[in-house]
Amino acid sequence: MNRTLLILLSIIILASCARRRTMERVQSYGIRTIAILPIDLTVAGTKPTKISPEEYQKRIERNRKYMYNALYIDLVQFADIRLRKYSQAEFQSLDKTRQLLEEKGITDSVAHLMDAEELAKILGVDAILKTNITQNRVLSDEAAFGVDVIGGVIRSTGANLPLPTGAARTSDIFVSCALIKRGYAVWSTRFNNSTDWNYPVEVAMQDVTRGIARRFPL
């Protein structure tokens, strides 16, 4: 038991030291102001059959805007609560970022394709944060629920049948996020998530933005 506790403490200490080194390295770039670009959300895979293509696109756009606002809130809250003692970096408000992009006629999709240094000058910040998310739809909620029920029935009978892990998931989510200054990614992170009929995409998206905020080095 003591050995296990010692190992856990060692892991925590090493992780803390690694995070502090990452923070110090990123701070050495002199980043004081950061603009968060609108999230680039791509949805692929199976499409729902019970709604029109137009409504489907509206749902994707609604989710994208929801994630954008959630990411800003989570980053600002983590900065205010935990990281302000280490850094003076501030995030540009979403309203100002949107206003400056609209004034230059830059759409959200175009912003992600632009040169990062040029974009930072337009937004008047030291660095920009780019987030790309791909959601690959696998099953509808109804189909996933059915798979889950069937799996439960099979398990209850004691039948030794191989059931694939995650068979009842509705989508897979792949995330990449980078803090860019002068065209160079001074920090980046990647992680995956999945949804199922009992873990909706809205909750999964909130976990994604919180995950980015927890890992953010400033």
N, C-alpha and C positions, 0 to 999 in steps of 0.2 A: 504493500500500500504506500509506504514512504517513498519507494523507488518510483512508483507511478506518479505521485504528487511532484516529485523532483523533476521528472521528465516534462510534466505539464507546465511547471513553473519555468523551466528552461525554454520551452517552446514560446511561451508568452513573452519572456524577456527578449529572445532573439527576434520575434516579430515586432516588438516595440522598438528595438534598436534599428531594425531594417526600415521601419516606417519613418523614424526620426532622420535617418540618413537620406532617405528619399526626399523628405521635406526640405532638408538643408540643401540638397543638390538642386531642387527646383527653385528654392528661394534665391539661390546664387544667380539666377537669370534676371533678377530684379523685376519680377512681375508684380505690379501693384493694382492693375485694373484688368478685368477679364469680361469678355462678352460671351454669352452662351448662345450659340447658333440654334435656330429652330431644328428640331430633331428630324433626321432623315429616316422615315419609317417605310419599309417595303414589306408588303404582305403577299406571300406566294402560297402555292399548294391548292388544296381543294377549296372551292368557293361555295358559300351557302346557296341553297336552291329556293329558299322560302322568301328571299328579299330580292328586289331588283338590283341590277348592276349599279345604278345611280345611288341607291340607298346604301349599298355595300361600300362604295367609295366615300360617301358621307361619313359612314361609321369609321373607316380608316382615318379620315382627316380629323374626326372628333377625338379618336384615340391619340393621334399624333400631337394635337394641341394640348390634350390632357397631360401627356407625358412631359411636354415642354414646360408647362407650368409647374408640374410636380418636381421636375429636376431642379428648377430654379429655387423653389421653396426648400427642398431638402439640402441643397448646397449652402444656401444662406443660413439655414438653421444650424447645420453642422459647424459652419464657420463661426457663427455667433456663440454657440454653446461650448465648443471644444477646441477650436483651432485659432481663435483670435489671439490667444496668448502667445502663439508662435509666429503669426503672420499678420501683415497689414493689408493683404490683398483684398480687393472688393469686387463684387460682381455688378456689372452694369444692369440696370433694370430692364426687364423684357420690353416694356413700353418704349424705352429709348432705343433699344436695339431694333425693334420693329420699325420705329419712326425713321431712323437713319437708313435702313435698308429700303423702305418705301420711297424715301426722298430720292434715292439713286436708281429707283426702278428695278431693284434686285429682288427677285422672288426667292422663296426658301430653297427651291431646288437649285437655282443658279448659285446661291451663296455657298453651297457645299462643293461646287465645282471651281470656285474662284481661288486665286492665289491667296494663301492665308495672310501673308504680309500686307498685301494690298487691302484685303478686307479689314484687317486690324486698323489700318490708317483711316479707312472710311468710318469705322465705328469709334475711332479715337481711344483705343485701348492698347495695352501692352501685349495681350495674348487672347486667343479665342479658344473656345471649347467646342469640339465637334463630336456629335454622337450619332452613330449609325446603328439602326436596329432592323433586323430581318425577322419577321414572324412567318414561319412555315406552318400553315394549317394542315392538320392531319385528319381529324374527325370532327363532326358536329357534336354539340353537347349531348344530343339525344343518342347518337351512335356510341359515343364514349361511355355514357351511362349504361347502355345495354351491354357493352363489353365488360364493364365493371360488375354488373349484376351476374352475368354468366360466369365470370371468373369466381365470384363469391359462391355461387351454387356449386361449381366444380370443386372448390376447396372444401366446402362443407361436407361433400360426399366422401372425402378422403382419397379421391382419385389422384394418383401420382402422375398428372399430366403436366408437361412443360408449358408454363404460361409465360410468354415474353414480358420482360420488365417494361413498364410504361405503356402497355398496350392500350390503356384507356385514356391516353393523353389526347388533347384536342389540338395542341400546336407546340412547336419548338421555337424558342426565341434565342437569337444570337445577337450579342451586343458588343460594340467596340466604341471606345470613347478616348479622345486624345486632346491634350492641352498643347496648343501650337503657338510658338513664338518665332517670328521671322522664318516661317516655313519649316521649322524643325519641331518635331514632337518631343517636348521636354518631359512629358509623362503620358502614359497610355495604360488602358486596362481593357480586358476582355472577359466575358463570362457568358454562360448559357443559362436558360431557364425553360421550364415547360409549363403548360397549362393543362387542366383537365376539367371535366364537367363540374367539379366541386371547387375548383381553383380558377376563377374567371380571369380573363385577360386584364381587367382593370386592376385587380389585386396584384397580378404578376408584374404589371407595369410599375406599380408603386414600389414593389420590391426591387425592381431594376434600378429605379432612380435613387432609392436609398442605398443600394449597393455601390453605385457610382460615388455618392456623397461620402460613404464610409471610407472609400479608398482614396478619395481626392487628397492630394498632398499639400494643399494650401488652405 
